[in-house]
Every structure is written in structure tokens, then in C-alpha cells.
Amino acid sequence: MKTQVIIKTTILFLLTIFAITLPSFSGKKDDPILLKATLFTHTNDDDKDHDTCIFVDVTSSDGQSLIAHAANGDCSSSDGTQYKDDSEHQFDLQCDGVGMKKEGCKKFNVNIHQETHGGAGHDTWKFNAKLVLHFSDNTNIIAKEDGVVLVNNNASTAFSAP
């Protein structure tokens, strides 16, 4: 009797393992899911002041889903948040679409705007931008825009992934 219980338990365990791994044996793979979003910038020949804040919204191609965002990015009273000429910077956005399928992220839209000196100042920032969405299968979708020029408060740019 004890042997029969062990055999039944073993068979049930093996069937469970087989059911879990069946998609990988059949060649069927789930659509990869979104893990994180990162903004990369290269400042050209006009820097971002330390107290100019970066705002980013990443939406689905139809504009209906917020994928990721950043508010008040890389701004403070510290000189460490100044993006000097010919410098590279990056930061991760808050990922609002964690678990979103890769298919739903294709051709995503990016909107970047700046708030200068708490909304009361002037700043011109010239840069190249790259927004990368990272997925569970170690692939990425990338949107890039070169030659961006944001002048003063609430200046913005928008671009999309191909």
C-alpha cells in the first residue's frame, strides 16, 4: 500500500513537471514581458543646468497605455545633476507597464520635456536621446532622437520607436 502511494505521488509529480515544461518542448514560447525602461542621453554643445528637471512619458503606439515615466528626473541644487557638454547620462524610469507584453510595446511613443529652475528660469539643453525598453527574453526595443533642442520652461520633444 505504501509503495502504491509513492508510485502515484511520483507519477503525479512527473505529470505536473511535464505539463509545466510542455510549451518549451513544443517550441511554443510566451510573448516576452517588459522588465524596465531606461533613458540614455548624450549632451551635445549646450548643457542641462543642475536645477532643470527632466520629465518623460512612454506610451503605447495608440497612446492608450502608459508604459513608463519619470518626473523631476536628475535635478537638484547639486552640481552633480548638471549635464555638461559632451557628457553621457542615464537613468531608469518608473515602469508602469511591468509585465506588459512585448507585442503591446512595439512602436511606443516617447515625450520628453524639461522644467527649468522650478518653472521660473531659462535653460537650453541640446542632446541626443535613446529610450530602451528591456524585456524578459533579453531583447530590447529602442527609440532614438538626435539633435534635440529644448529651450526654456516646458519645452518638449516627441519621437517613436520604429
C-alpha positions in Angstrom: 0.0 0.0 0.0 2.8 2.4 0.9 4.5 1.6 -2.4 1.4 2.4 -4.3 1.1 5.8 -2.7 4.8 6.5 -3.5 4.2 5.4 -7.2 1.1 7.5 -7.5 2.8 10.6 -6.0 5.8 10.1 -8.3 3.6 9.8 -11.3 1.6 12.9 -10.3 4.8 14.8 -9.8 6.2 13.8 -13.2 2.9 14.7 -14.9 3.0 18.2 -13.3 6.6 18.8 -14.4 5.7 17.6 -17.9 2.7 20.0 -18.0 4.8 22.9 -16.9 7.6 22.3 -19.4 5.3 21.2 -22.3 5.4 24.7 -24.0 9.2 24.6 -24.2 9.2 21.1 -25.7 6.6 22.0 -28.3 8.5 25.1 -29.4 5.8 27.5 -28.2 7.1 30.5 -26.3 5.2 33.1 -24.4 5.5 36.7 -25.6 8.3 38.3 -23.6 7.3 40.8 -20.9 8.6 44.3 -20.0 11.1 44.5 -17.2 12.3 48.1 -17.2 12.8 51.3 -19.2 16.0 53.4 -19.4 16.7 56.8 -20.8 20.1 57.5 -22.2 21.3 61.0 -23.2 24.3 62.5 -24.8 24.6 66.2 -24.2 25.9 68.0 -27.3 27.1 71.6 -27.1 24.7 73.2 -24.7 24.4 71.7 -21.2 21.4 71.0 -19.0 21.5 73.1 -15.8 21.6 71.2 -12.5 18.2 72.5 -11.5 16.4 71.8 -14.8 14.2 68.7 -14.3 13.6 66.0 -16.9 10.1 64.6 -17.4 9.5 61.5 -19.6 6.3 59.7 -20.6 6.5 56.5 -22.6 3.1 55.3 -24.1 1.9 52.6 -26.3 1.7 53.3 -30.0 -2.0 54.1 -29.7 -1.3 56.4 -26.7 -3.8 54.4 -24.5 -1.3 52.8 -22.1 1.4 54.4 -20.0 4.4 52.1 -20.2 6.9 54.1 -18.1 7.5 57.6 -16.8 9.9 59.9 -15.0 9.1 63.1 -13.1 11.7 65.6 -11.8 14.5 63.4 -13.1 18.1 64.4 -12.5 17.6 67.8 -10.9 18.7 69.3 -7.6 20.7 72.0 -6.1 23.8 69.9 -6.6 26.2 70.4 -9.5 26.1 66.6 -9.9 22.9 66.9 -11.9 24.3 69.3 -14.4 24.7 67.5 -17.8 27.9 69.2 -19.1 28.7 69.5 -22.8 29.7 66.2 -24.4 28.6 64.1 -21.4 26.6 60.8 -21.2 23.9 60.2 -18.6 21.3 57.5 -18.0 18.5 56.7 -15.5 15.8 54.1 -15.2 12.2 55.3 -15.4 9.4 54.2 -13.2 7.9 51.2 -15.1 4.1 51.5 -15.2 3.7 48.6 -17.6 5.7 45.9 -15.7 4.6 42.6 -17.2 3.3 44.3 -20.3 3.8 42.0 -23.4 6.4 43.0 -25.9 3.8 43.0 -28.7 1.9 45.8 -26.9 5.1 47.9 -26.6 6.0 47.9 -30.3 6.3 51.4 -31.9 6.0 53.0 -28.5 5.9 56.8 -28.1 8.3 59.0 -26.1 7.7 62.5 -24.9 10.4 64.4 -23.0 10.0 67.8 -21.6 12.0 70.0 -19.2 11.1 72.3 -16.3 13.7 74.9 -15.8 14.7 76.3 -12.4 11.4 75.4 -10.8 9.4 76.7 -13.7 10.8 80.2 -13.4 14.0 80.1 -15.4 15.7 79.7 -18.7 17.8 76.8 -20.0 18.7 75.5 -23.4 19.7 71.8 -23.5 20.9 70.2 -26.7 21.2 66.4 -26.7 20.6 63.0 -28.3 18.1 60.8 -26.6 17.7 57.0 -26.6 14.9 55.2 -24.7 15.3 51.5 -24.3 12.6 49.0 -23.2 14.1 45.8 -21.7 12.3 42.5 -22.0 12.4 39.1 -20.2 13.9 37.4 -23.2 17.0 39.7 -23.1 15.8 41.7 -26.1 15.1 45.5 -26.3 13.0 47.9 -28.3 14.8 51.2 -28.9 13.6 54.7 -29.8 16.2 57.3 -30.7 16.2 61.0 -31.5 19.3 63.0 -32.3 19.7 66.8 -32.3 17.0 67.6 -29.7 17.0 71.2 -28.6 14.8 72.1 -25.6 14.7 75.9 -24.9 13.3 77.2 -21.6 10.5 76.0 -19.4 8.1 73.3 -20.7 10.0 72.8 -23.9 9.4 69.2 -25.2 10.2 66.7 -27.9 8.4 63.6 -29.0 9.5 60.6 -31.0 8.7 56.9 -31.5 10.2 53.5 -31.9 10.4 52.3 -35.5 
